[in-house]
Amino acid sequence: MAKAKWIGAFMGLLSGSPLGALAGFVLGALFDVVKEDHMDVIGTEAGNATDGGGSYQSYDSSSARERQGNRNGFLFSLLTLASYIIKADGKIMHSEMEAMRQFLRSNFGEIAVAQGEQVMLRLFERQKQMDAEQPGAYKQTIYECCAQLRAVLTESQRLQLLSFLALLSKADGIVASEEITALREITQQLGLSEAELNSMLNLGSTTLKDAYTILEISESATDEEVRAAYKRMVVKHHPDRVASLGEDIRAAAEKKMREINEAKELIYKARGM
């Protein structure tokens, strides 16, 4: 496995926080500690230079390192919350791990697959240890992590995080009731609504009923309410609002926006708008 380093200019929230404690446990065991200004990257991002062999070199500017740190912090946070959802039913299925690999590959590139899998396995191990010492301890830590994320991430960034979690939960084609419960818990702790979660879970659907759910409105909404709902969705989910987290995350937001547009067009067509 290429030892691209996750240790470096993470988001400020990691230092001395529940996420920071998890990062120390996971990353300290997996990777060599390196100086921040020589940090390699996880995954790919437009504008990175390669050495010709596929490995990505360190950034020269502090602003670029800060952006990469924000992205790595976001991705580590995603995997941390995903570890809680995947194990919500008390077991880890082979299909769930394969779905996670496919999710990482399609959203963050091939290099993220092996590294992300190792991080997840260490998080599962930490969850087992914590809950053995004190039942429910990992759940409480997840709640504390969500409180940290709620404080430092914008609403649009938290929505993108929730979108990724919804995608991952659907990736194996089966969303267990325990996973839905865990998703709802995380949604609430992130300061988001169940309507927003349901919208994320229904993205990609081509039914008219689900289109209304995606726009977070009822089928009885007036035409003006439909237009207003769509405008709210554009404001909340515009890709520019997550651009600072990296090109791959922005690209995922663009895909999400296309699916929101498709839901809007389905409703407009049905209503002759």
N, C-alpha and C positions, 0 to 999 in steps of 0.2 A: 504494500500500500504506500503510495506517495505520501510522505509526511508533511503535507502542507499544514501550517500551524494555525490553530484556532486561537492561540494565546497572543494577545496584542492589544491594540487600541479598541477594546470592546466599548460599548456604550457605558457612560459614567455610572449607570445604575448598577452595574455588576459589582463594583468595588464595595465590599462590606455588606452585600445584600444577599437574600436567599438565592438569587440566581448566581451571584458570585461564588457562594459556597458550593453550589452544584457544579459550576464551571471548574472550580479548583479540584474537586473530587474527580470529575470526568477527564478533564484535559491534562491534569498533572500526571495521571496514570497512562494516558495514551500517547502523548507527544513530548518531545524534548522541549525544554523551555529555551526560547531564543530572545534576543534583543528585539524590542518592538520595531525598530527601524529596519530590521531584516525579516519581518514577518512575511511569509508566503501567504497565498490566499486560498480560500475554500471556494470551489466552483470557478466560474468564469464571469468576466464583466467586460463590456466593451471598452476598448482603450488600453487594456493591459498589454504589456509587451511580453513576448515569450523568448526563451533562449534557443528556440529552434527545435527543442526536443519535447515541447508540450508543457514544460513546467513554467509557471508564472513567476516573474521576478517581482521584487519588492518595489513599492512606490517610492518616488523621490520626494514628493511634497507632503507636508504635514496634513494639508486639507484632503489629499487623496487617501492618506492613511486613516484619517478620521472617518471618511465615507466608508472605507472598507471595514473599519471597526464597527460602525453603525450597522452595516449589513451583516457582519459576522455575529454581532450581538443579537440582531433580529432573528437570524437563522438558528442560533443556539436556543433562543427563547421559544421558537417554533417547535424545535425538537423536544424541549423540556415539556411543553404543554401536550405535545403529541404522545409522549411516553405515558402520560396520565390517562389519556383517552384510550389508547390502544390496549392498555392493561386494565381498563375499567371493569371488564367482565371476569377478571381474575386469571386470565390466561393469554398467552401470546401465540397466535396462530401463524403457521408458515405462510398462509395466504396474506396475512396482514403485513408480515415483514417483506414479502415480495411486492406487495402494493406500495409499501413505503419506499422501496428501492426504485420502483417505476416512477413514483411521485418525485423523488429527488432527481432522478435522471432527466425527466421531462421539464422540470422547473429550474434546476440549478446546474445541470451538466453532469457528465460521467464522473468527474473527479470527486463530486460530492457524495456519490453513492457509498463507496467503501468507508469513507470518513464518517458520514452521517450514520451509517449502520453501527459502527463501533461506538459512536457517542450514544446512540439509543440503547445499545446493550449495557453500557455502563450506567445509564440512567435507570434502566430496569433493575440492575444490581443494587443501585443506591436505594431505589424504592423498596426493594425487598428488605434491605438492612434496616432502613428507618422504621418501616412498619413492624418489623420483628421486635425492635426495641420499644416502640410505642405505637400501637395501632392507630391509624389515621394520621400519622406524622407527615407522610409524603403529601397527602391531600392538603394539609394545612400549609405546607411549604409551597405548593402550587398556588394556593390562594394568595399567599404573601408575594409570590412572583408576579401574579396578576396585578396586585396592588402597585407593585413597582412599575410594571409596564403601563398601567393606567396613568401613572404620574408623569412618565417621560415620553410616551408615544402619543401622537396626535390621533384624533378619532379615525381619520382615513387610514393611518398606519395600523391601528388596532383592527379595523375592518378588514384590511388585507391579511392580517394575521389570522383572523377568524375564517376568512375565505380559504386560506391554505389548509386550516384544520378541517374544514368541511370537506374539501377536496380529498384530503387524506383519509377521512373516515369513510368516504364513498368509494375509495379506489379499488377495494376488493369486491365491490358489488353488494356487500351486506353491511348494513349499519345496525349493530345490536342496540337493544334498548338501553343497555348500560352505557354505551358510547354516546347515545343521545343525551342521557342524563348528565354525563361528564361534560359534553359540549355546552349544555345549558348552564351548568355551574360556572364554567370558564367564561361564557358569554356574560353572565351576570357580574362576575368578579372583574371583568375588563371594562365594565360600565357600558355595555352594549345591550340591545334589546332582543327579546325572543323573535320579534318580527324580522330583525336583521339576520339572526341565525337562520330562520326559515327561508329567507331570501337567498342566502348563500347555499343552503342545502338543495334548493330547487334550480339553481343556475344550470343552464344547458337543457332544461326541459322544453319541449315543444308544444305542450298543452296550454290551452287558454287559461284554465284554472290556475296552473302554476305560474303563468305569466303575471297574473295579479299578485300572487304571493311574492314573486321576485321584486315587483315594484312596491311591495309592502302596503297594499291596499286591498279592499274587498271588491268583489264583482259588482256590488251595488254602487260603487263610486261614480260620481258624475264625470262627464268629460273634462270639466275644469279640474276636478280633483285628480284625474289621471295625468293631465298635463303637469300639474303642480308636483305630483309624486315623482314623475320622471325627472323634473328639474332638480328636485332634492337628491335623487340618486346620482345625477351627474356631478353635483357639488361634492357629495360625500365620497364618490368612488373615482373621481378623475385621476388618471394615471400620474399627472404632474404632482399630485399630493404625496406620492410615495417615491418619487424619482430619486430622492437623496439616499434611498436604501440600495440603489444599484439598478443596472439596466435589466437584469433578469427579473427582478421583482416588479419593475415598471412594466415589463412585457406581460407578466402575469396579470397586472392590473388592467392593461389594455384588452386582454382576452376577456376578462370579467366585464369590462365596459361594453364590449361587443355583444356579449350575451344579454346584458341589460337592455341594450338597443334592440336586440331581436325580440325580447319580451314586449318591449314598448310597441314595436311594429306589429306584433301579433294582435295586441289589444286594439291598436289604431285601425287595423284592417277589419277586425270583427265589428267595430263600431262605426266604420265608414268615416273615420276622422281624417 
